[in-house]
């Protein structure tokens, strides 16, 4: 099972949660459960809007880091 953080658009794996995921800090109304890896792959796909990202700690193989964000100023 996977837990989707709708606030930050991050998907966490409940099979191997890490302390760094801070799953308990995700508000209840911003949580959603996903049960298949196929659905997770569709949500992470570049064509999906909004585009989700895998958690860098518990789903590192599905995490993508935007290198351009290093150079952006907000």
C-alpha positions as a LaTeX table, in Angstrom:
\begin{tabular}{lrrr}
\hline
Residue & $x$ (\AA) & $y$ (\AA) & $z$ (\AA) \\
\hline
Unk1 & 0.00 & 0.00 & 0.00 \\
Unk2 & 1.12 & 3.56 & $-0.71$ \\
Unk3 & 0.21 & 6.80 & 1.01 \\
Unk4 & $-0.21$ & 9.94 & $-1.09$ \\
Unk5 & 0.49 & 13.33 & 0.46 \\
Unk6 & $-1.89$ & 15.60 & $-1.47$ \\
Unk7 & $-0.40$ & 18.73 & 0.07 \\
Unk8 & 3.17 & 18.18 & $-1.14$ \\
Unk9 & 2.40 & 15.74 & $-4.01$ \\
Unk10 & 4.64 & 13.02 & $-2.54$ \\
Unk11 & 3.95 & 9.27 & $-2.57$ \\
Unk12 & 5.22 & 7.15 & 0.34 \\
Unk13 & 5.57 & 3.38 & 0.49 \\
Unk14 & 3.94 & 1.89 & 3.56 \\
Unk15 & 5.95 & $-1.31$ & 3.09 \\
Unk16 & 9.16 & 0.46 & 4.11 \\
Unk17 & 8.43 & 3.81 & 5.80 \\
Unk18 & 11.43 & 5.68 & 7.19 \\
Unk19 & 11.63 & 8.13 & 10.07 \\
Unk20 & 12.56 & 10.91 & 7.63 \\
Unk21 & 9.23 & 10.54 & 5.79 \\
Unk22 & 7.40 & 12.20 & 8.71 \\
Unk23 & 4.19 & 10.40 & 7.76 \\
Unk24 & 2.54 & 11.28 & 11.07 \\
Unk25 & 2.81 & 14.99 & 10.21 \\
Unk26 & 0.67 & 14.63 & 7.06 \\
Unk27 & $-2.80$ & 16.01 & 7.86 \\
Unk28 & $-5.60$ & 13.44 & 7.75 \\
Unk29 & $-7.56$ & 15.41 & 5.16 \\
Unk30 & $-4.52$ & 15.52 & 2.83 \\
Unk31 & $-3.90$ & 11.74 & 2.85 \\
Unk32 & $-5.01$ & 9.23 & 0.23 \\
Unk33 & $-4.31$ & 5.51 & $-0.09$ \\
Unk34 & $-3.20$ & 3.87 & $-3.32$ \\
Unk35 & $-3.01$ & 0.10 & $-3.49$ \\
Unk36 & $-1.14$ & $-0.77$ & $-6.72$ \\
Unk37 & 2.31 & 0.08 & $-8.04$ \\
Unk38 & 0.78 & 0.57 & $-11.51$ \\
Unk39 & $-1.33$ & 3.43 & $-10.23$ \\
Unk40 & 1.73 & 4.93 & $-8.54$ \\
Unk41 & 3.67 & 4.77 & $-11.82$ \\
Unk42 & 0.82 & 6.53 & $-13.63$ \\
Unk43 & 0.74 & 9.29 & $-11.01$ \\
Unk44 & 4.51 & 9.81 & $-11.27$ \\
Unk45 & 4.39 & 9.89 & $-15.09$ \\
Unk46 & 5.35 & 13.24 & $-16.65$ \\
Unk47 & 1.99 & 13.48 & $-18.46$ \\
Unk48 & $-0.07$ & 13.24 & $-15.27$ \\
Unk49 & $-1.40$ & 16.47 & $-13.78$ \\
Unk50 & $-0.72$ & 17.16 & $-11.01$ \\
Unk51 & 2.59 & 15.35 & $-11.24$ \\
Unk52 & 3.51 & 13.42 & $-8.11$ \\
Unk53 & 6.97 & 12.43 & $-6.95$ \\
Unk54 & 8.18 & 9.42 & $-5.00$ \\
Unk55 & 9.54 & 10.00 & $-1.51$ \\
Unk56 & 13.32 & 10.33 & $-1.55$ \\
Unk57 & 13.69 & 8.05 & 1.47 \\
Unk58 & 11.16 & 5.24 & 1.12 \\
Unk59 & 10.68 & 5.30 & $-2.69$ \\
Unk60 & 14.06 & 6.48 & $-3.93$ \\
Unk61 & 13.71 & 4.60 & $-7.24$ \\
Unk62 & 10.69 & 6.79 & $-8.09$ \\
Unk63 & 12.09 & 10.08 & $-6.78$ \\
Unk64 & 13.22 & 12.64 & $-9.32$ \\
Unk65 & 15.12 & 15.77 & $-8.36$ \\
Unk66 & 14.74 & 18.90 & $-10.47$ \\
Unk67 & 18.31 & 20.15 & $-10.91$ \\
Unk68 & 17.03 & 23.48 & $-12.26$ \\
Unk69 & 15.48 & 24.23 & $-8.87$ \\
Unk70 & 18.99 & 24.81 & $-7.48$ \\
Unk71 & 19.39 & 27.89 & $-9.67$ \\
Unk72 & 15.88 & 29.36 & $-9.31$ \\
Unk73 & 15.24 & 32.29 & $-7.04$ \\
Unk74 & 11.85 & 32.56 & $-5.43$ \\
\hline
\end{tabular}
